[in-house]
């Protein structure tokens, strides 16, 4: 029996699962695709069994060995002929989907339950087109995961939306697989990566739907700008995305992840680790491609540099962070790496998004500089909450196991949107209000 559910969001946000959960994928943008003379799909009956999910009776349809099943709470409003066709339609594109994601979902995330109507697990769609989230048993992830598609509700969509018919033809159509491919691709990231990357799964869904042949295509520029940036700036395309996930999987499986999201499973890989994989595949720095599209925060992407004994200005995060080092601040070359962006400090709730975005950790944490340096962090004024006082911003240093401490003498420049201070050690620095 499933005791709890976790909604895993695409761009770093975390919340509770449907009913009432926030969107992880499948926004209002069109996901329609085209069929291009493909042979007819054979629709076969799928074995059914009665199961209990969350204490409620469901019918579950699954072929032996498949990673997914279609589930429908009883009494099910859908005809079995439609369910069989929906199953066959996804099977027809699944190999293509896996060629784009590089790997399939992890065994702990199976079965991936596909919900085609509102039920006790997915709730009602509200403004969502689709959602994906993993099951949890107590504090542990899995077993299994869920994709909510709400076909039944889509067939009754009020104007100006166009209802999708619950017919065999509609279930088999390629454009009917796009949202499902999108949400299933989210599940591929679960446990392997700390985020499930909306930009990635959107780009994948457009390829499955026949709308994009390249990451450089205009549909990605509009709806998956990070993917488009990686193509335009760094020359990456769909084959490299598939290879990037294979490398994430290898890193995770070898125990080299760095983020603890759940106990009892290997640490998940970080966005910074993913960025370095993309750097290697591109043969160039992908930071700006990732950070400038607005789908990832700069501090999520991570950055690194070397502090040298002669001193000088070290620019990180595309110039958003600068260390002005006097000569002798370090006695030998020091490699500075990013820490997790997930740890922060307590601020008024309205300021949470701001402090999360302006939270930078520099490793080795606590390393003492021989001479104080000037640290300057440029913040995004658009993230200041309504009524927030920009002049109240200052800089905090956050020890690993203690409350954040205001850095003496910190100065805010509301024209340049920066906060700066003289600091004498590495660690976590956060811009937040006094």
N, C-alpha and C positions, 0 to 999 in steps of 0.2 A: 504494500500500500504506500502511496506517495504521501509523505507527511508535510512537505513544504515545497515551494517552487521558487526559483530565482530567475528573474528577467535579466538577461545579459544584453546590455545596450551597445550600439555599434561604435560610439565615439567616446567611450570612456565614462559615460554616466552609468550609475547603478541604481536600481530601484526594485520595486516589488513586481511580482508577476501579474499578468491579467488574472482575474478581472480588475480593471481599473489601472493597469500598469501603463507606463509611458511607452512611446514608440521606440522600437529598436531598428525598424526597417520598414520599407514599403510605404512611402509617403504618397501624396496625391499625384505625383508626376506619373505620366503614362508609362506603363511597362509593356505596351502592346508590341507584338512581333509579327512575323510573317511566316507562312509555310511556303516552301519552294520546291514543289514537285517531289516531295518525299513519298516513299511507298506507304500504302495504308498500314495503320497500326492494328495488330490483331488484339482484340479484346477478349480476354479469358476470365472465367470465374476465378475469384481469389478465395482461398480458404478463410473461413470465419471461425472465431471463437468468442465466447462471452468472457469479459474480464471486468474487474472492478478498479476504477480509478478514483482516488479520493473518496471512497465509500459509495460511489455511484456506479450503476450498471452501464457498461459500454459494449458495443460490438466492435471487435478488432479484426481487420482484414490484412493478412500478410502471407506472402509466399515464403516457404522455408529458405533461410539464408539471406533474405533481404534485410537491409539495415533500417528500413522504414516500414510503417504500417499505417493504414487509415483507420481512425477510431471515430465512433459516432455514439454519443450518449443516447440511451434508450428512453422513450421511443424515438428512433432515428427518423428525421424528416426527409431523408434522401432515399431515392430508389437505388437498389443494389446495382442496377445496370449502370447508373451514373458513377457509383463508387468504383466499379470494375474498370470503367473507362478512364476515370481519374488516375487510378493506379497504373494502367497501361500507358497513359500519356506521359507520366513522369518517368516510367521505366525507359521510354523511348529516347529521353534526353539525358538520362542520368550519366551514362558513360561520357557523353560530351561535357557535361557539367564537371565531372571528376577530372577530365583532361585539362580543364581550366583552373580548378582548385588545387590540382596536384596530388591530393590525398583525399580519402573519405573521412567521415566522422570517426571519432575514437570509439572503441567498443563500449566504454563506460557511458557514452551518450546514446547508445542504442537500447531499444528501438527509438527512432525518431517518429513520434506520433504526429500524424497529420490530421488536424481537426478541420472539418469542412463546414461546421455550423457552430453557433454559439453553444457553449456547454459549461459544465462546472469547472473545467480546467482553464479554458480560454476566456470565459465571460463573453460579453458583447463587444463588437469592434469599436464602437464610438467613432473616432475620426481615423482609426488605423485601417490600412489595407491588409497588413499582415504583421506577425510578430513571431519571435523565436526565443525560447528560454529553456534552461535545463531544469530537470527535477532535482530536488534535494531531499535527502533522508537525514533528518536531524541537521547537523552542521556539515555533512558530507555531500559532495556533488553526486548526482545520479542516484540510481541508474536511470538512464533514458533522458529524453528531451522532447520538446514540443514545438511544432510549427502550427500557428493559427492562420487559417486562410479565409474563413467565413464566406464560403461559396454561397451558402443558403441565403445569407443576408445580401450578398452582392446581386443575387437574382431578383431581389425585391427593392433594389436601390431606387429612391425617389428621384424625380427630375431635379436638377438637370443632368444627373448621372444616367448612364445607359445601363440597364440591367443586363447581367450576363445570364443567358439561359442555362438551365440545368439539363442539358442534352448530351448525348454521347458525343456528338460532333464538337460541341464546345469543350467538353472535357479532354478530347484528344488534340485539340488545336494547340499549335506551338505557343501561341500567346498566352494560353492558359497555364503553361509551365513556367513562365517567367518569374512571377511572384514566388512560386514554390521554389524555384532554383535559387532565387535571392535569399529566402529565409533559410533554406538548407545550407547554403554557403556560410551563413552566420554560424551554424552549428559546427561546421568544419573547424572554426577557430576556437570553439569552446575548450577550455583547459590548456590548449597549446599556447594561446596568446592572451595577454591581459585585456585586449580589446577585440571586438569582432568586426571592426572596420567596415563601416557603411560604404565608404568610397569603393572598396574592393568588391563587395557583393553587388553593388549597383552596376559596376562595370561588367562583372560576370553575367548578370542577368540580361544586360543589353546584348551581349554576344550570344547568349542562348536564344534570345528572342529574334536574332537576325537584324538588330538595329545597328550593330557596330561590328566592324571587321578589325578595327585597331583601337587602341586606347586613345589615339589622337583624333578619333571621330567626334563630330560636333555634339552628339548625344551625351558623351562623357564630359565634354566641356561644360554642358549645361547642368548635368545631374550627378556627375562623379568627378568634380574638378581636380581632386588629388590625383586620381588615375591619369587624367588628361595632362596634368602638370608633369608627372613622371615620364610620360611619353614625349611631351614637347621639350622639356628641359634636359632630360637624362636619357632619352632614347629607349626607354623600357616599353615592352608591349606584352600581350597576353602570355606568350611562352615564358617570359621572365617572371610574371606573377605566379604562374604555376610552380616554377622552380623555387620561388621565394617561400612558398608555403611548405614545400618539401623540406627546405632547409630549416624552417621553423620547427617542423615536426622532428627532424633529426636532433636539433638542439634540445628540444623539450624531452625527447625520449632518452637522451643521454644524461639527463639530470642537470643540464646547464642553464635552466631557467633561473630567474633571480627574484621574481615576485611571488610572495605567498598569498594566494587567494583562498586556498582551502587546505586543511590538514589532511594528511593521508594520501596525497597525490603529489607527483613531482611539481616543483615550483614552475609557474608559468613563465614564458618568455616575455620580455618587456618590449614596449614600442621602440625603445632605443636599440635593443638587439635586432628588432625587425628592420629598423632604419639601416643598421650596419650591413645586414644581408642585402638590402636593396642597393646600398652604396657599392658593394662588391659586384653585384650583377650589372650595375650601370657603369662601373669604372669611374664614377664621379660622385660628388656629394649630393645627396638627395634632400638635405635639410629644407631648403627653400621650397622645393616641390611639395613636401609634406606639410610644412608649416604655413605656407602662404594661401592655401586654398580655403582655409576657415573650417575644415573638418577635423583637424587635430590641433591641439594647443602646442605652442612652441616648446613648453617645458615637458610635455609628454614625449616629444621627439628626441629630446636629449642632445647634448653636445659635449665635446671634450677638447682639450688643448694642453699645451705644455707651458708651465711657468719656468722661465730661465733666469739664471743669476744676474745677467745684465739688466733685468727689468724691462719696462716698456708696457705698452697697452695690449692686453689680450682681449680680443673681441669674441664673444660666444653668442649662440642663438641668433645668428644673422644680425648682430649688432644690438640686440635687445639687452644684452648683459656685457658690461665691460669691467675688467680689472685693470687698474692703473698701478703697476708694480714698480716701486723704487728699486734701484740697484741693491742687491744683497737681500731682498725679501726672501729668496731661497738660495741656499748655498750650492745646490746642484739641480739639474733638470728634474722637474716634478710633473708627472702626468696627472692631470686633473680630469676626473670622470664624473658623469652625472649620477646622482642618487635617484631614488624613486620619487615620482611626483605625487604619490598617493598619501603621504603623511603631511599634515598641515598643523594649523593652530586654531584655537577657538576664537571665533569672531561673531558679531551679530549675524543672524541667519541671512540677512539680505546681502551680506558681503562674502558669502561662501564662494560663489563663482569667481569673484575677483581674487580672493586670496589663493584659491586653487590654481588660477592661471599665472599668478605672480609668486610662485613658490619654487625656488631653485636650490637643489642640493649639490654641493661640490665635494667630491671625495678625493683624498682620504679625509673623512670627517674628523674635525678637531685638530687637524694639522696646524701647528703654530708657525706663523710667518716670522722671520727674523726681524722684519721691519713692517709696520702697518702699510696696508695698501688701500686704495680708494675703490670701493665697489659701487657701481652705478647700474641700476635696473630700470629699464624703460617699461612702463605699464601701459595697458590699453584703457584709455578713459571711457570707452563705450561700455566697459564692464562695471563701472561705478554705479551702484544702485541708485534709483530715483531718490532724491533728497540727500544723497551721500555727500559728505564734505571732502572734496579732493585735497584741500589744504591740511586735512587731518592725517594724511598718509605719512607713514614712517617706515623704518626698516627694523625687522626683528631677526634675531638669531635664535634658532630652535634646537636645543640639545636633543639627543636621541631619547632620553628618558626623563625630561623635565619640561616645565612650562617655557614658552617662548619669552625671550628677554629683549626689550627695546634696545637698539644700538644707540649709545649716547652720540649726540651731535648729528644725527641723520637729518638731511635736508630734502625737502620736496620742491621740485621745479614744475609748477603747473603749466608753464608754457611749453617746456620740452617733454612733459609727462615722464619725469624721471624722479627716482629717489636715490640718494647716494649717501655714503658714510665711510668713515675710516674704520677698517676692520683688521683684526690681527690673526684670524684663523679661518680655516675652511669649515664647511658644514652646511646646514640648511638656513637660507636667508629668505624671508618672506616680506613682501610689501603688503601692509594692512593698515587700517585706521588705528589711531591712538585709542 
